[in-house]
Amino acid sequence: MSAVSDRLPTFPWDKLEPYKKTAAAHPDGIVDLSVGTPVDPVPELIQKALIDAADSPGYPTVWGTPALRDAITGWLERRLGARGVTHRHVLPVVGSKELVAWLPTQLGLGPGDKVAYPRLAYPTYEVGARLARAEYEVYDDPRDLDPAGLKLLWLNSPSNPTGKVLSKRELTDIVAWARAHGVLLFSDECYLELGWEADPVSVLHPDVNGGSYDGIVAVHSLSKRSNLAGYRAAFVAGDPAVLGPLLEIRKHGGMMTPAPTQAAVVAALGDDEHVRVQRERYAARREALRAALLGHGFRIEHSEASLYLWATRDESCWRTVAHLADLGILVAPGDFYGEAGETFVRVALTATDERVRAAVSRLTA
């Protein structure tokens, strides 16, 4: 076991514990804007679907129920503009982090194979490569990569942590580049429904992929859009030639979404109103926090989408973390997401309205 754990970096969130204690000591309590975990209630129609499916004594299937696959394909066409999506084009997963961490291993990658991901990125892309003993590298523009040995290319739009959105033109060109070089492209689109100053586009859109899903897969999660982080509800969609073998591997590994969660996802994907309501909550929190941070001397870059503000005071991110912790506000240091984030912090919008008001008050005092 130690041989596996030794391949991995220190779990980043453990480094925040001293600052969390400082923030928690604030007389009015901590405002936790670090991890980005949903705090609003699970919509009632989703809770009801989960409860109605609670009597599920049998094993669920890895591929999910036909109703779940119907819900996913219907949402892909209705929301993302995908065309010709069948059950063979979709696969439920047990939360998107599980998929990201184990994908290189499940693809059979190993020493000599390369995984590439954005210079500022979700740390689990690197973890997945390390678990598989594959090589990894970062990029500013994936088209500048050497494709030799490159087996998996991660896109992330909208970006975590920066909120940057790739344009339809950029996505189209990157898809074409990946296909020309035989590189498998996975696009992490978990924040796609949270565009503020941009309208994010999926690689599954025919304007991007030319009407073909060859060599491309999109990753989607219900954690943020539907407050289902506790349900571990996500799915991938795209090339059946990739998803078919993944399905077989995951069957052997018993990587099954629980039956009640599958029923909840059907309800969630069939209802757009709760997503609109949650977007409005986040939009209001974003506006308030953005104004307060700017007034406190921060500069905000990108952040045109997703659930975070990418903010800087042009100093060490840990100095900023300490400063905000003294105000009772906990944020994520930018270097969690790569060396390029060493002067930034990531400020999550995932706190209650009351806690957001407390943060605004402290920043503007």
RAMOKA-V740135 format. One record per run of one state. SS is the DSSP state (hx for helix, st for strand, lp for the rest). FROM is the first residue (numbers start at 1). TO is the last residue. Records with the same first field share a line. If there is no record, write none. Layout:
SS=FROM-TO, FROM-TO
This chain:
lp=1-1, 6-11, 25-30, 33-43, 53-65, 81-86, 94-95, 107-113, 119-123, 132-134, 140-141, 145-149, 157-167, 181-183, 189-194, 196-205, 210-215, 222-228, 232-233, 239-239, 254-258, 270-272, 296-298, 302-304, 306-307, 313-316, 327-328, 331-331, 338-338, 342-343, 349-352, 365-365
hx=2-5, 12-24, 44-52, 66-80, 87-89, 96-106, 124-131, 142-144, 168-180, 206-209, 229-231, 240-253, 259-269, 273-295, 317-326, 334-337, 339-341, 353-364
st=31-32, 90-93, 114-118, 135-139, 150-156, 184-188, 195-195, 216-221, 234-238, 299-301, 305-305, 308-312, 329-330, 332-333, 344-348
